[in-house]
């Protein structure tokens, strides 16, 4: 089992911790076994909050459910179950461009997916959590261990 502080969780996967979906039970159980704080970039935090807000826009959840989910995210930050990490953005964006040139022609990865893998690399993390097949393939191609709780 990976340590939380060495694990990058794609925000679309992390969403399962805060909004109930078909992956929530297993994701929550996985997180419960993982020790330490999960790192999240400010970009990842913004994407997570937007995913919750988008659920309200799509009427998958109510506005009050969205507010409660964002409050849960912020509670996890305050309790240090999640930790905002600083990132050398110039280095991460340069790495994303290199990954795009090397891998996107064969894998068809999207920009944000490439950026998240580049962030994990730039932060020196070893495990990448995602449910996206192309993103997982890219993460494996650059030497990250992929987990799908």
Protein Blocks (a to p, Z undefined) as FASTA:
>chain_A
ZZfklcccdfklmmmmmpccfklmmmmmmmmmpgcjddddfklmmmmmmmmmmmmmnoma
cfklmmmmmmmmmmmmmnomaccddddfklmmmmmmmmmmmmmmmnopafklmmmmmmmm
mnopabdcdfbfklmmmmmmnopacddZZ
